[in-house]
Amino acid sequence: MKKSIGKPLALAAGFMLAGTVLAQATASADEDEGKYKPITWAETAPLSSMDPSKVTAAIDFDGLTATNDGLFRADKNNKPQPALAESYEVSDDGLHYTFKLRKGAEWSNGTPITANDFVYGWQRTNDPKTASQYAYLFSGIKNADAIQNGKEKDLSKLGVKAEDDHTLKVDLEKPLPQLISMLPMAPFFPQNEAFVKEVGAKYGTQSKYILSSGPYVQGDWNGSNDTVNYKKNEKYYDKDAVKTKKLTIKTIADQNTGYNLYKSDTLDFTTLSPQQVTASKNDKAFTTIPSATASYIQLNEKQVPEFKNTNIRRAISYGIDRKILADKILTGSATPATTFSATKLVENPNDGEDFSKSVTVDGAVTHDLDKAQELFDKGLKETGSKNLEIELLADDSDGAKRSAEFLQSQLQQIKGLKVKIKMVPFKQRLSLSADKKFDMVISIWGADYADPSTFLDLYKSDSPFNEGSWHNDEYDALIKRANGEHVNDPKKRFADYKEAEQLMSKEMGVVPLYYRSNAAFVRPSVKGMVYQPAGAPYDFKWAYKE
């Protein structure tokens, strides 16, 4: 998922819409909060969408995971466990799944959650009219690809059926080893058809246009405000596991501001800048949060034709000293990347090593300015260019600004290369990236589930996340084989993904920068917080503050 990196719930007059369908669960303002205190959390960018079909950013996944459950939910050990599904069965050939849903589960407006809610939600995500960037995850479910590419117009042909209110049948065209691991993700959440149709295009754009199936209800998000309030969902089937009644998420882009707010007891969590890390490592609140997240540069081959040249792409990569970037610029939150796929993702069954380590090509992703200049000069000659002036797009956050300025200084050491910087808000960077309106862009991707496909499938030629438009027939064939011929053989499948990753490293389809973790202050009185290396970074379901 794309990355930038719930408070007292004030029920304003506009929070509830007329009609039973739009009524969110509420509780009296003077309800006894018990022995657990409200939690106030900081995110580095604001919410951009609460529509499960249109979500792309990590911040939005956090919000949707706070307010929803899927068939499965990742547990405290980051393992998928049945949630709205009570049990399931799989056919011997791996092509048919039957899920039994919990009886008595309700939406936050009191209407029952049924199998039809999953049917509608999955159909809506696959509908080309929705333009979901995550619809590709459904590839392999019967007719998903045909529906997404417009060859099949009948959404009811998607391989998901409600046999009754509490029985969901899913039919596949090919086995999907990663299916259960994907089900905790927002695009697989149920959606209440009556609610979605009544609010129309406003669905997921403000708190009053969302409905909750999970631990919390969201209160006062107007689509742009920087403080968003959540309250315990009293209609949630597992409400007894939710100890925190009030949750506040604040957008704090400036880490100095976050640090000061933490020190003044206004925040319970904030990420730290390199300078703050150096000064804070001995503080009992200091922690490093692991994440299967990687940062990289996408090179837009459609906007900058020279980027179609492999030597120029490799020159860009060799011009970057990732060790200085990680150790000096992003202290405490990064390690130098040698692959596109992040560390802490999954173990390679062929050698037992972390996948990213096992697929690293020695010398392919490293710093060598002389080699960068040699390749750049060669690439310019091959493309008939005398020099290259490009713009680097980045978020306007502290970390992104430091990274962009460092990359500019590094790359301009290559003679003939001029780099300008364009800093924009997070949401605008996502939009410009998706529209391919950039030369180079600093991107961050966090694993959605523990499998190489969560990274490497992104760079198939037809993937909507391939925003730089890199194309390689051999790479496409390897990904196809991993998801086809070898899908039921984990060792062969991982071997395909290894070869694909190594091909990307040699061809420099994207330019890896660093693997990310988050250095942060977490108030010691906050317990039960779940940090997920893959999927939504934060799950507040079990969190509480003493």
C-alpha positions as CSV (number, residue, x, y, z in Angstrom):
1,M,0.0,0.0,0.0
2,K,1.0,3.6,-0.5
3,K,2.4,5.2,2.6
4,S,3.2,8.7,3.8
5,I,4.5,7.1,6.3
6,G,-9.6,7.3,16.7
7,K,-10.7,11.1,20.7
8,P,-13.8,12.4,22.2
9,L,-16.5,11.9,19.6
10,A,-18.5,15.1,19.2
11,L,-21.7,14.3,17.4
12,A,-22.2,17.5,15.4
13,A,-25.5,18.3,13.9
14,G,-24.4,17.1,10.6
15,F,-23.1,13.7,11.8
16,M,-26.3,11.8,11.4
17,L,-28.4,11.7,8.2
18,A,-32.1,11.1,8.0
19,G,-33.2,7.5,7.6
20,T,-32.5,4.3,9.4
21,V,-29.8,3.4,6.8
22,L,-27.7,6.4,7.7
23,A,-28.0,6.2,11.5
24,Q,-24.6,5.6,13.2
25,A,-24.4,3.9,16.6
26,T,-24.2,6.5,19.3
27,A,-23.8,6.6,23.1
28,S,-24.5,9.3,25.6
29,A,-21.8,12.0,26.0
30,D,-21.6,11.4,29.7
31,E,-21.1,7.6,29.4
32,D,-18.7,6.3,32.1
33,E,-15.3,5.8,30.5
34,G,-14.3,3.2,33.0
35,K,-10.7,2.8,34.0
36,Y,-9.1,3.2,30.6
37,K,-8.1,6.7,29.3
38,P,-8.6,8.1,25.8
39,I,-5.6,7.6,23.4
40,T,-4.3,10.4,21.2
41,W,-2.2,9.3,18.2
42,A,-0.3,11.1,15.5
43,E,-0.2,10.4,11.8
44,T,2.0,12.2,9.4
45,A,-0.6,12.8,6.7
46,P,-4.4,13.3,6.8
47,L,-7.1,10.8,5.7
48,S,-7.8,10.9,2.0
49,S,-10.6,8.2,1.8
50,M,-12.7,5.9,3.9
51,D,-14.0,4.1,0.9
52,P,-12.8,0.4,1.1
53,S,-12.9,0.2,-2.7
54,K,-10.9,3.3,-3.3
55,V,-8.3,3.2,-0.5
56,T,-4.6,3.3,-1.3
57,A,-2.8,5.1,1.5
58,A,-1.6,3.6,4.8
59,I,-3.3,6.3,6.9
60,D,-6.6,5.3,5.3
61,F,-6.0,1.6,5.9
62,D,-5.5,2.5,9.6
63,G,-8.8,4.3,9.7
64,L,-10.7,1.6,7.8
65,T,-9.2,-1.1,10.0
66,A,-10.2,0.8,13.1
67,T,-13.8,1.0,11.9
68,N,-14.3,-2.3,10.1
69,D,-13.8,-6.1,10.2
70,G,-13.5,-8.4,7.2
71,L,-13.9,-12.1,7.0
72,F,-10.5,-12.3,8.7
73,R,-8.6,-9.9,10.9
74,A,-4.9,-10.0,11.7
75,D,-4.4,-11.0,15.4
76,K,-1.9,-9.6,17.9
77,N,0.8,-11.8,16.3
78,N,0.0,-10.5,12.8
79,K,-1.6,-13.8,11.8
80,P,-5.0,-13.8,10.0
81,Q,-7.8,-15.1,12.2
82,P,-11.6,-15.5,11.5
83,A,-13.4,-12.3,12.3
84,L,-16.8,-11.8,10.7
85,A,-16.3,-15.3,9.3
86,E,-16.7,-17.8,12.1
87,S,-15.3,-20.7,10.1
88,Y,-14.4,-21.7,6.6
89,E,-13.7,-24.7,4.4
90,V,-11.5,-25.1,1.3
91,S,-12.0,-27.7,-1.4
92,D,-9.2,-30.2,-2.1
93,D,-8.2,-28.5,-5.4
94,G,-8.0,-25.1,-3.6
95,L,-10.6,-23.5,-6.0
96,H,-13.6,-23.2,-3.7
97,Y,-13.9,-21.6,-0.3
98,T,-17.0,-21.6,1.9
99,F,-17.2,-19.1,4.7
100,K,-19.7,-19.3,7.6
101,L,-20.5,-15.8,8.9
102,R,-21.1,-14.9,12.5
103,K,-24.8,-14.7,13.4
104,G,-25.8,-11.5,15.2
105,A,-23.0,-9.3,13.7
106,E,-24.4,-5.8,13.0
107,W,-23.4,-2.6,11.3
108,S,-23.1,0.4,13.5
109,N,-26.7,1.5,12.5
110,G,-28.0,-1.8,13.8
111,T,-28.7,-3.6,10.5
112,P,-27.4,-7.1,10.2
113,I,-24.1,-7.9,8.4
114,T,-24.8,-10.6,5.9
115,A,-23.1,-12.5,3.1
116,N,-24.7,-10.1,0.6
117,D,-22.7,-7.3,2.1
118,F,-19.5,-9.1,1.0
119,V,-20.9,-9.9,-2.4
120,Y,-21.8,-6.2,-3.0
121,G,-18.5,-4.9,-1.6
122,W,-16.4,-7.2,-3.7
123,Q,-18.5,-6.5,-6.8
124,R,-18.2,-2.8,-6.3
125,T,-14.4,-3.0,-5.9
126,N,-14.1,-5.0,-9.2
127,D,-16.5,-2.8,-11.1
128,P,-14.4,-0.8,-13.6
129,K,-16.6,2.3,-12.8
130,T,-15.3,2.3,-9.3
131,A,-11.7,2.6,-10.6
132,S,-10.3,0.7,-7.6
133,Q,-6.5,0.5,-7.6
134,Y,-6.7,-2.5,-5.4
135,A,-9.0,-4.5,-7.7
136,Y,-6.0,-6.3,-9.0
137,L,-5.8,-8.3,-5.7
138,F,-9.0,-10.1,-6.8
139,S,-7.2,-11.6,-9.8
140,G,-7.7,-15.3,-9.7
141,I,-11.2,-15.1,-8.3
142,K,-13.6,-16.3,-11.0
143,N,-14.2,-13.6,-13.6
144,A,-12.5,-10.9,-11.7
145,D,-10.0,-10.1,-14.5
146,A,-12.8,-10.2,-17.1
147,I,-14.9,-7.8,-15.1
148,Q,-12.1,-5.4,-14.5
149,N,-11.0,-5.2,-18.1
150,G,-14.6,-4.8,-19.3
151,K,-14.9,-8.2,-21.1
152,E,-17.6,-9.3,-18.6
153,K,-20.3,-6.7,-18.0
154,D,-22.3,-8.7,-15.5
155,L,-21.0,-8.1,-12.0
156,S,-23.0,-11.1,-10.7
157,K,-20.6,-13.4,-12.6
158,L,-17.9,-12.5,-10.1
159,G,-17.0,-15.7,-8.2
160,V,-18.6,-14.7,-4.9
161,K,-22.1,-15.8,-3.9
162,A,-24.3,-15.6,-0.9
163,E,-25.9,-19.0,-0.4
164,D,-27.8,-17.6,2.5
165,D,-27.4,-14.7,4.9
166,H,-24.6,-16.4,6.7
167,T,-22.9,-18.5,4.0
168,L,-20.5,-17.0,1.5
169,K,-19.1,-19.1,-1.4
170,V,-16.0,-17.9,-3.2
171,D,-14.9,-19.6,-6.5
172,L,-11.4,-19.3,-8.0
173,E,-10.0,-19.7,-11.5
174,K,-6.7,-20.7,-10.0
175,P,-5.4,-21.4,-6.5
176,L,-4.5,-18.2,-4.5
177,P,-2.1,-19.2,-1.7
178,Q,-2.3,-15.6,-0.4
179,L,-6.1,-15.3,-0.3
180,I,-6.5,-15.8,3.5
181,S,-3.7,-13.3,4.1
182,M,-5.4,-10.7,2.0
183,L,-8.8,-11.0,3.6
184,P,-8.0,-8.6,6.5
185,M,-7.5,-5.9,3.9
186,A,-10.0,-3.1,3.3
187,P,-10.9,-3.9,-0.3
188,F,-12.3,-7.2,1.0
189,F,-14.4,-5.6,3.6
190,P,-18.2,-5.9,3.5
191,Q,-20.2,-2.8,2.2
192,N,-23.8,-2.2,3.0
193,E,-25.5,-1.8,-0.4
194,A,-28.4,0.3,0.8
195,F,-26.1,2.7,2.6
196,V,-23.6,3.1,-0.2
197,K,-26.4,3.7,-2.8
198,E,-28.2,6.2,-0.6
199,V,-25.1,8.4,0.0
200,G,-23.9,7.9,-3.6
201,A,-20.6,9.6,-4.6
202,K,-20.1,10.9,-1.1
203,Y,-19.5,7.4,0.3
204,G,-16.3,7.4,2.3
205,T,-15.6,11.1,1.9
206,Q,-16.7,12.2,5.4
207,S,-17.6,10.5,8.7
208,K,-21.4,10.9,8.1
209,Y,-21.0,9.0,4.8
210,I,-19.4,5.8,6.3
211,L,-20.8,2.8,8.2
212,S,-18.8,0.7,10.6
213,S,-18.6,-3.1,11.0
214,G,-15.6,-3.0,13.4
215,P,-14.3,-1.8,16.7
216,Y,-14.9,1.9,16.3
217,V,-17.2,4.5,14.7
218,Q,-15.7,7.6,13.3
219,G,-17.1,10.9,14.3
220,D,-16.2,14.3,12.9
221,W,-14.1,13.9,9.8
222,N,-15.3,16.4,7.2
223,G,-12.9,15.2,4.4
224,S,-10.1,17.6,5.2
225,N,-9.7,18.3,8.9
226,D,-6.5,17.2,10.7
227,T,-8.1,15.9,13.8
228,V,-10.4,12.9,13.6
229,N,-12.3,11.3,16.5
230,Y,-13.3,7.7,17.0
231,K,-15.6,6.1,19.5
232,K,-16.1,2.5,20.6
233,N,-18.7,0.8,18.4
234,E,-21.3,-0.6,20.8
235,K,-22.8,-2.7,18.0
236,Y,-19.5,-4.5,17.3
237,Y,-19.8,-8.2,17.8
238,D,-16.5,-8.3,19.7
239,K,-17.0,-5.1,21.6
240,D,-15.8,-6.7,24.9
241,A,-12.3,-6.9,23.5
242,V,-12.3,-3.1,22.8
243,K,-11.1,-1.3,26.0
244,T,-10.7,2.2,24.7
245,K,-13.9,4.2,24.4
246,K,-12.3,7.3,22.8
247,L,-9.5,7.5,20.2
248,T,-8.1,10.7,18.6
249,I,-5.9,10.7,15.5
250,K,-4.1,14.0,14.8
251,T,-2.3,14.9,11.6
252,I,1.2,16.1,12.7
253,A,3.4,16.5,9.6
254,D,6.1,18.4,11.5
255,Q,8.1,16.1,13.8
256,N,9.3,18.9,16.0
257,T,5.6,19.8,16.7
258,G,4.9,16.1,17.4
259,Y,7.8,15.8,19.8
260,N,6.7,18.9,21.7
261,L,3.1,17.7,21.9
262,Y,4.3,14.4,23.2
263,K,6.4,16.0,25.8
264,S,3.5,18.2,26.9
265,D,1.3,15.1,27.4
266,T,-0.9,16.1,24.4
267,L,0.0,13.0,22.3
268,D,0.6,9.4,23.2
269,F,2.5,8.6,20.0
270,T,4.6,10.5,17.6
271,T,7.4,9.5,15.1
272,L,10.8,11.0,15.6
273,S,13.2,12.9,13.4
274,P,16.9,11.8,13.1
275,Q,17.9,14.5,15.6
276,Q,15.2,13.5,18.0
277,V,16.3,9.8,17.7
278,T,19.9,10.7,18.7
279,A,18.7,12.5,21.7
280,S,16.0,10.0,22.8
281,K,17.4,6.5,22.5
282,N,17.6,6.2,26.3
283,D,14.1,7.4,26.9
284,K,11.8,4.7,28.2
285,A,9.2,5.8,25.6
286,F,11.6,5.3,22.6
287,T,10.7,2.4,20.4
288,T,11.5,1.2,16.8
289,I,8.5,-0.2,15.0
290,P,9.3,-2.8,12.4
291,S,7.6,-2.5,9.0
292,A,7.7,-4.5,5.7
293,T,8.0,-1.1,3.9
294,A,10.3,0.1,1.2
295,S,11.0,3.5,-0.3
296,Y,12.0,3.8,-3.9
297,I,12.1,6.2,-6.9
298,Q,9.8,5.6,-9.8
299,L,11.1,6.9,-13.1
300,N,8.3,8.0,-15.5
301,E,9.2,6.5,-18.9
302,K,6.2,8.1,-20.6
303,Q,7.1,11.6,-19.4
304,V,10.9,11.3,-19.7
305,P,11.7,9.1,-22.7
306,E,15.4,8.9,-21.6
307,F,14.2,6.7,-18.7
308,K,13.4,3.9,-21.1
309,N,17.2,3.5,-21.4
310,T,18.5,0.9,-18.9
311,N,21.9,2.6,-18.6
312,I,20.3,5.9,-17.5
313,R,18.1,4.1,-15.0
314,R,21.1,2.3,-13.6
315,A,23.1,5.5,-13.5
316,I,20.4,7.1,-11.3
317,S,20.7,4.2,-8.9
318,Y,24.5,4.1,-8.7
319,G,24.5,7.8,-8.0
320,I,22.9,7.4,-4.6
321,D,24.7,6.6,-1.4
322,R,22.0,4.8,0.5
323,K,24.1,4.3,3.6
324,I,24.4,8.1,4.1
325,L,20.7,8.5,3.3
326,A,19.8,5.9,6.0
327,D,22.4,6.7,8.7
328,K,22.7,10.4,8.4
329,I,19.5,11.7,6.8
330,L,16.9,9.3,8.1
331,T,18.6,8.2,11.4
332,G,16.6,5.6,13.3
333,S,14.0,5.0,10.6
334,A,15.8,3.4,7.7
335,T,18.3,0.8,6.5
336,P,19.9,0.9,3.0
337,A,17.8,-1.1,0.5
338,T,19.3,-3.7,-1.9
339,T,16.0,-4.9,-3.3
340,F,12.6,-3.5,-4.1
341,S,10.8,-6.0,-1.9
342,A,11.1,-5.0,1.8
343,T,12.7,-6.9,4.6
344,K,10.6,-8.5,7.3
345,L,8.1,-9.6,4.6
346,V,8.3,-13.4,4.4
347,E,10.8,-16.3,4.6
348,N,12.0,-17.9,1.4
349,P,11.1,-21.6,1.6
350,N,14.0,-22.5,-0.6
351,D,16.7,-21.3,1.9
352,G,14.9,-20.2,5.1
353,E,16.2,-16.6,4.7
354,D,14.4,-13.4,4.7
355,F,13.1,-13.1,1.1
356,S,14.8,-9.7,0.4
357,K,18.2,-11.0,1.6
358,S,17.9,-14.2,-0.3
359,V,17.2,-12.4,-3.6
360,T,19.8,-9.6,-3.4
361,V,22.1,-9.3,-6.4
362,D,25.6,-8.4,-5.2
363,G,26.6,-5.0,-6.6
364,A,23.4,-4.3,-8.4
365,V,22.0,-1.7,-5.9
366,T,24.9,0.2,-4.5
367,H,26.8,3.5,-4.7
368,D,29.5,4.0,-7.4
369,L,29.7,7.5,-8.7
370,D,32.3,6.7,-11.4
371,K,30.1,3.9,-12.7
372,A,27.1,6.2,-12.5
373,Q,28.8,8.7,-14.7
374,E,30.0,6.1,-17.2
375,L,26.5,4.6,-17.6
376,F,24.9,8.1,-17.7
377,D,27.2,9.2,-20.5
378,K,26.5,5.9,-22.4
379,G,22.8,6.3,-22.0
380,L,22.8,9.9,-23.2
381,K,24.7,8.8,-26.3
382,E,22.2,6.0,-26.9
383,T,19.2,8.3,-26.6
384,G,20.7,11.1,-28.6
385,S,20.5,13.5,-25.6
386,K,23.2,16.0,-24.5
387,N,22.0,16.4,-20.9
388,L,18.9,15.7,-18.7
389,E,16.9,18.1,-16.6
390,I,14.3,16.4,-14.4
391,E,11.9,17.2,-11.6
392,L,11.8,15.1,-8.4
393,L,8.3,14.9,-6.8
394,A,8.0,14.3,-3.1
395,D,5.7,14.8,-0.1
396,D,6.0,18.0,1.9
397,S,6.7,16.1,5.2
398,D,10.0,16.5,7.1
399,G,11.4,13.1,6.2
400,A,10.5,13.4,2.5
401,K,12.0,16.9,2.3
402,R,15.3,15.7,3.8
403,S,15.3,12.8,1.4
404,A,14.5,14.9,-1.7
405,E,17.2,17.4,-0.9
406,F,19.8,14.7,-0.3
407,L,18.9,12.9,-3.5
408,Q,19.1,16.2,-5.4
409,S,22.6,16.8,-4.1
410,Q,23.7,13.2,-4.8
411,L,22.3,13.0,-8.4
412,Q,23.7,16.4,-9.4
413,Q,27.2,15.0,-8.9
414,I,26.5,13.2,-12.2
415,K,27.7,15.6,-14.9
416,G,24.9,16.5,-17.3
417,L,22.1,15.7,-14.8
418,K,20.1,18.6,-13.3
419,V,17.4,17.9,-10.7
420,K,14.7,20.2,-9.4
421,I,12.4,19.4,-6.4
422,K,8.7,19.7,-6.3
423,M,7.2,19.3,-2.8
424,V,3.4,18.7,-2.5
425,P,1.0,17.5,0.1
426,F,0.7,13.8,0.5
427,K,-2.7,13.5,-1.2
428,Q,-1.6,15.6,-4.1
429,R,1.5,13.4,-4.5
430,L,-0.7,10.3,-4.7
431,S,-2.9,12.0,-7.3
432,L,0.0,13.1,-9.4
433,S,1.6,9.7,-9.2
434,A,-1.6,7.9,-10.2
435,D,-2.0,10.3,-13.1
436,K,1.6,9.8,-14.2
437,K,2.2,13.5,-14.0
438,F,5.8,13.4,-12.7
439,D,9.4,12.9,-13.9
440,M,10.7,11.1,-10.8
441,V,8.8,10.5,-7.6
442,I,9.8,9.2,-4.2
443,S,7.3,6.4,-3.4
444,I,6.8,4.3,-0.4
445,W,5.1,0.9,-0.4
446,G,4.1,-1.2,2.6
447,A,3.3,-4.9,2.3
448,D,-0.4,-5.6,2.3
449,Y,0.2,-9.3,3.2
450,A,3.1,-11.6,3.8
451,D,4.0,-12.8,0.3
452,P,6.4,-11.6,-2.5
453,S,3.4,-10.8,-4.7
454,T,2.5,-7.8,-2.6
455,F,5.5,-6.1,-4.0
456,L,6.5,-7.8,-7.2
457,D,3.0,-8.0,-8.8
458,L,2.9,-4.2,-8.7
459,Y,5.3,-4.0,-11.6
460,K,3.6,-6.1,-14.1
461,S,3.2,-4.0,-17.2
462,D,-0.6,-3.7,-16.8
463,S,-0.6,-3.0,-13.0
464,P,-2.1,0.4,-12.0
465,F,0.6,0.8,-9.5
466,N,3.3,0.7,-12.2
467,E,3.2,4.5,-12.3
468,G,6.6,4.8,-14.0
469,S,5.3,2.5,-16.9
470,W,8.4,0.2,-16.8
471,H,7.9,-2.8,-19.1
472,N,9.8,-6.0,-19.4
473,D,8.4,-9.1,-21.1
474,E,10.6,-11.5,-19.2
475,Y,9.5,-10.0,-15.9
476,D,5.8,-10.3,-16.8
477,A,6.3,-13.9,-17.8
478,L,7.9,-14.7,-14.4
479,I,5.1,-13.2,-12.5
480,K,2.6,-15.0,-14.7
481,R,4.3,-18.3,-14.0
482,A,4.4,-17.7,-10.3
483,N,0.7,-17.1,-10.3
484,G,-0.1,-19.9,-12.8
485,E,2.0,-22.9,-13.5
486,H,3.8,-22.9,-10.1
487,V,1.1,-21.5,-7.9
488,N,0.7,-24.7,-5.9
489,D,4.4,-25.3,-5.5
490,P,5.8,-22.8,-2.9
491,K,9.4,-23.5,-3.7
492,K,9.1,-23.1,-7.5
493,R,6.8,-20.1,-7.0
494,F,9.3,-18.3,-4.7
495,A,12.1,-19.2,-7.2
496,D,10.0,-17.4,-9.9
497,Y,9.7,-14.3,-7.6
498,K,13.4,-14.4,-6.8
499,E,14.3,-14.4,-10.5
500,A,11.8,-11.5,-11.1
501,E,13.3,-9.4,-8.2
502,Q,16.8,-10.0,-9.5
503,L,15.8,-9.0,-13.0
504,M,14.3,-5.8,-11.7
505,S,17.5,-5.1,-9.8
506,K,19.6,-5.6,-12.9
507,E,17.3,-3.6,-15.1
508,M,16.5,-1.0,-12.4
509,G,12.7,-1.0,-13.1
510,V,12.5,1.1,-9.9
511,V,15.3,2.6,-7.9
512,P,15.4,1.1,-4.3
513,L,16.2,3.6,-1.6
514,Y,15.7,2.2,1.9
515,Y,13.7,-0.2,4.1
516,R,11.7,1.7,6.6
517,S,11.0,1.3,10.2
518,N,9.5,4.0,12.5
519,A,11.4,5.4,15.4
520,A,8.8,6.8,17.7
521,F,7.8,7.8,21.2
522,V,4.9,5.6,22.6
523,R,3.7,6.5,26.0
524,P,4.5,3.6,28.3
525,S,1.0,3.6,29.7
526,V,-0.4,2.6,26.3
527,K,-0.7,-1.1,26.1
528,G,-2.0,-3.7,23.6
529,M,-1.2,-1.7,20.5
530,V,-0.6,-3.9,17.5
531,Y,1.9,-2.9,14.9
532,Q,1.7,-4.8,11.6
533,P,4.7,-5.1,9.3
534,A,2.2,-6.0,6.5
535,G,-1.3,-4.5,6.1
536,A,-2.6,-1.5,8.1
537,P,0.4,-0.3,10.1
538,Y,-1.6,0.3,13.3
539,D,-4.5,-1.7,14.7
540,F,-6.2,0.0,17.7
541,K,-8.7,-2.8,18.5
542,W,-6.9,-4.1,21.6
543,A,-5.1,-0.9,22.6
544,Y,-5.7,0.8,25.9
545,K,-4.2,3.5,28.1
546,E,-3.8,2.9,31.8
